[in-house]
Amino acid sequence: MNMVQQINKLESRFAQAQIDNGRRVAEEVVAHLLDCSPLAIYQQSFPENKEVELDQMVKRIEAHEPLQYVVGTVDFRGLEIHCDSRALIPRPETEALVEEILQAPIWKNTPRIADIGTGSGCIILTLANEHPNAHFFAVDLSPDALELAKENAQRLQLDQKINWKCSSLLDDFAPESLDLVVANLPYISTADWEMLDPSVLQFEPRTALDSGPSGMELIEILLQQATRVLVPNGMIFLEFGYDQGSAVQHALEKNGYQNICIKTDLAGHPRIAIANVKGNKKMGAPIC
C-alpha cells in the first residue's frame, strides 16, 4: 500500500468515526510516526513495522481522544510542548496572549512574572526561553499539571529558571512582589462545560475548564488578589472566553485597574485583556 492509499484508508476510518478534518489528522499521525513534516510523508512509503503502532493510535482517535494527546506533543511558538490528560492542550489563542506579553514594556528591567494555572507550562516556558534573565513563577493547584510543566521545562533545559508553586492562584505571594501576572484560568461555566465536544469533555481535565456557574469565578478572585500582589503600575494579562469581554472589562474596572485593553482573536472575538493596577505614575495604554 502506497502512502496515498494509506492516507485515504485512514481518512475513511475517521469519516466513519465522525472525526473532523480526517485527512489532516491522518497526515499528522503518519508524520509523527515517520518523524517528518506532513508534506514529506508523500515522498516515502509507510513501513510495515509501524503498522501496529499506527493502528493503536488510530483507534484512540476514533474514540475521540484529541490528536495532541495521541501524538503526545504540540508545537507552541516553536517549542515542542509535551501534553497529556494532566493538563489542557495549548491552543493558538494562548500563543497570541504570549505575543502580547513579549511586546510589553516590562522587559527593560528584570521583571518578576507569575503564570497562574500554568498547566503544561507553555506560557511561562516560552517567556523564559525568550527572556532568561527575568524571574519566573509557575503556579498550579493541580500537582499532576505542575509535574507535567516541570517535565517540559526539563526537556527544554529551562527548569532552573522557573520557581514552582503548587497552590491556589496568588495565595502564596506577598504584597507588591510581582511585576506581571498572566493567567489562562478555567473560564467555562459548568452548564457550558457539559455541552463541550466529547474530545474535550471526556479527555481534557475538568479542573482546567470548568470555573463554576458563571465561568468568571476564578478570574474575579485573581483580579482582586492581583491588586495586592502586583507592584504599582504592574501589569496583568488574561485569556478569557469569546463571550466574556464585557464581564472581564467590568471586573477590571470594579477592581480599579487602569489602561484596560481588550484584544480580539483571529475570529474577531474578545479574547485577551491587558491592564495595569493603580500606580503613582501614568503609563501608556496598550495598543488595541
C-alpha positions in Angstrom: 0.0 0.0 0.0 1.5 3.3 -1.1 1.2 6.5 1.1 -1.7 8.0 -0.8 -3.7 4.7 -0.3 -2.7 4.6 3.4 -3.9 8.2 4.0 -7.1 7.5 2.0 -7.8 4.5 4.2 -7.3 6.4 7.4 -9.4 9.3 6.2 -12.2 6.9 5.5 -11.9 5.4 9.0 -12.0 8.9 10.6 -15.0 9.9 8.5 -16.9 6.8 9.8 -16.0 7.9 13.3 -17.1 11.4 12.6 -13.7 12.9 13.2 -13.4 16.4 11.7 -10.6 17.1 9.2 -9.9 13.4 8.8 -7.3 13.8 6.1 -5.3 16.3 8.0 -5.5 14.2 11.2 -4.3 11.1 9.2 -1.4 13.1 7.8 -0.4 14.4 11.2 -0.4 10.9 12.8 1.6 9.4 10.0 4.1 12.3 10.1 4.5 11.8 13.8 5.3 8.1 13.3 7.8 8.9 10.5 9.3 11.9 12.3 8.8 14.2 9.4 6.5 17.0 8.3 3.0 16.2 7.0 4.1 17.2 3.5 7.1 15.0 3.5 5.1 11.8 4.1 4.2 11.5 0.4 7.8 11.2 -0.5 8.1 7.8 1.2 6.3 4.5 1.8 4.8 3.6 5.2 7.0 1.0 6.9 5.3 -2.3 7.8 6.9 -2.3 11.3 4.9 0.8 12.2 1.5 -0.7 11.2 0.6 -1.9 14.7 1.6 1.4 16.4 -0.4 3.3 13.7 -3.5 1.2 14.3 -3.3 1.7 18.1 -3.1 5.5 17.6 -5.9 5.5 15.1 -8.2 3.6 17.4 -7.6 6.2 20.1 -8.5 9.0 17.7 -11.6 7.1 16.6 -12.6 7.1 20.3 -12.4 10.9 20.0 -9.2 11.3 22.1 -7.6 14.6 21.0 -4.8 14.2 18.4 -2.4 16.2 20.6 -2.7 13.6 23.4 -2.3 10.8 20.9 0.9 12.1 19.4 1.9 13.5 22.8 3.2 16.9 21.7 2.1 20.2 20.4 4.1 23.0 18.7 3.8 26.2 20.7 5.6 29.2 19.2 8.4 26.9 18.0 8.7 25.0 21.3 7.8 21.3 21.5 5.5 21.0 24.4 4.6 17.6 25.6 0.9 17.2 26.6 -1.3 14.6 28.1 -4.5 14.4 30.1 -2.9 16.0 33.1 -3.3 19.5 31.6 -5.2 21.4 29.0 -4.0 21.2 25.4 -2.2 24.5 24.4 -4.2 26.5 21.9 -3.4 29.2 19.3 -5.3 31.8 21.3 -2.7 31.4 24.1 0.1 31.9 21.6 -1.5 35.4 21.0 -1.5 36.0 24.7 2.2 35.3 24.9 2.9 37.6 21.9 1.2 40.4 23.8 3.4 39.8 26.9 6.6 39.8 24.8 5.7 43.2 23.5 5.1 44.7 27.0 7.5 47.4 28.3 8.5 45.4 31.4 11.5 43.6 29.8 13.8 46.6 30.1 14.3 45.6 33.7 14.4 42.2 35.4 10.7 41.6 36.0 9.1 39.1 38.4 6.4 37.2 36.4 3.9 34.6 37.6 1.9 32.3 35.3 -1.2 31.3 37.3 -2.8 28.0 36.3 0.4 27.1 34.3 -0.9 23.7 33.1 1.6 22.3 30.6 3.8 25.3 31.2 3.6 26.6 27.6 3.2 30.3 28.6 6.0 30.5 31.3 8.4 28.3 29.3 8.0 30.4 26.2 8.7 33.6 28.2 11.7 32.1 30.0 13.1 30.9 26.6 12.8 34.4 25.2 13.9 36.3 28.3 16.0 34.0 30.5 17.1 36.7 32.9 13.7 37.5 34.3 12.3 35.9 37.5 9.6 33.3 36.7 7.0 31.6 38.8 4.7 28.8 37.6 1.6 28.2 39.8 -1.0 25.4 39.5 -3.4 23.9 42.0 -3.0 20.5 40.3 0.1 18.6 41.3 -0.2 16.5 38.2 -0.3 19.5 35.9 2.6 21.1 37.7 4.6 17.9 37.2 3.9 17.9 33.5 5.1 21.5 33.3 8.3 20.6 35.2 8.9 17.7 32.7 8.5 20.1 29.8 10.9 22.5 31.5 13.5 19.8 31.9 13.2 18.7 28.3 13.7 22.3 27.2 16.5 22.9 29.7 14.6 25.7 31.4 13.8 24.0 34.7 16.4 26.0 36.6 14.8 29.3 35.5 11.4 28.6 37.0 10.1 28.7 40.6 7.4 26.2 41.0 4.4 26.6 43.3 1.6 24.1 43.9 -1.0 26.5 45.3 -4.3 28.4 44.5 -4.0 31.5 42.4 -1.9 34.2 44.1 -2.3 32.9 47.7 1.4 32.3 48.2 2.6 35.7 47.0 3.5 38.7 49.3 2.1 42.2 48.6 3.8 44.0 45.7 6.0 41.0 45.0 5.3 40.7 41.2 5.6 43.0 38.2 3.4 40.9 35.9 0.7 38.3 36.3 -0.5 36.2 33.4 -3.3 33.7 33.6 -5.3 31.4 31.3 -7.7 30.2 34.0 -10.7 27.9 33.7 -13.4 30.2 32.3 -16.2 27.9 31.1 -19.4 27.8 33.1 -20.5 24.4 34.4 -23.5 24.4 32.1 -21.3 25.1 29.0 -18.7 22.5 30.1 -21.4 19.8 30.0 -22.1 20.7 26.3 -18.5 20.6 25.1 -17.3 18.3 22.3 -16.6 14.7 23.5 -12.9 15.1 22.7 -12.7 17.9 25.3 -15.4 16.7 27.7 -14.1 13.1 28.0 -10.3 13.7 27.9 -9.2 17.2 29.0 -9.2 17.8 32.7 -12.4 19.4 34.0 -10.5 21.4 36.6 -8.7 23.2 33.7 -12.0 24.2 32.1 -14.9 24.5 34.5 -14.8 27.6 36.6 -18.3 27.3 38.2 -21.8 28.6 37.5 -20.8 31.8 35.7 -17.4 30.9 34.3 -16.0 34.1 35.9 -15.4 32.9 39.4 -11.6 32.3 39.3 -11.0 35.4 37.1 -12.7 37.6 39.6 -10.8 36.2 42.6 -7.5 36.6 40.7 -8.2 40.2 39.8 -8.9 41.0 43.5 -5.7 39.3 44.6 -3.5 40.9 41.9 -4.3 44.4 43.1 -2.4 43.5 46.3 0.3 41.3 44.8 1.4 43.5 41.9 3.6 46.5 42.3 2.2 49.9 41.5 1.6 50.0 37.7 2.2 46.3 37.5 0.5 44.5 34.6 -2.0 41.7 34.2 -2.7 39.7 31.1 -5.7 37.4 30.9 -7.2 35.0 28.4 -10.9 34.5 28.6 -13.9 33.1 26.8 -15.1 34.6 23.5 -18.3 35.9 25.1 -16.8 37.3 28.3 -15.3 40.5 27.1 -17.8 42.8 28.8 -17.7 40.8 32.0 -13.9 40.9 32.2 -13.9 44.6 31.4 -16.4 45.3 34.2 -14.4 43.2 36.6 -11.2 45.1 35.8 -12.9 48.4 36.2 -14.6 47.3 39.5 -11.2 46.5 40.9 -9.6 49.8 39.9 -7.4 48.7 37.0 -6.2 51.3 34.6 -5.3 51.3 30.9 -7.6 48.4 30.2 -7.3 47.0 26.7 -9.5 44.1 25.4 -8.0 42.4 22.3 -9.7 40.1 19.8 -8.6 36.7 18.4 -8.3 35.8 14.8 -12.1 35.2 14.6 -12.7 38.7 15.9 -13.9 37.6 19.3 -12.7 39.4 22.5 -10.1 37.1 24.0 -7.3 38.9 25.8 -7.3 41.6 28.5 -4.4 43.7 29.4 -4.4 46.2 32.3 -2.3 48.0 34.9 -3.0 48.2 38.6 -3.1 51.7 40.0 0.2 53.4 40.4 1.8 56.7 41.1 2.6 57.5 37.5 0.8 57.3 34.2 1.6 54.6 31.8 0.7 54.4 28.1 -2.3 52.2 27.4 -1.7 49.1 25.4 -2.2 49.5 21.7 -5.6 47.9 20.9 
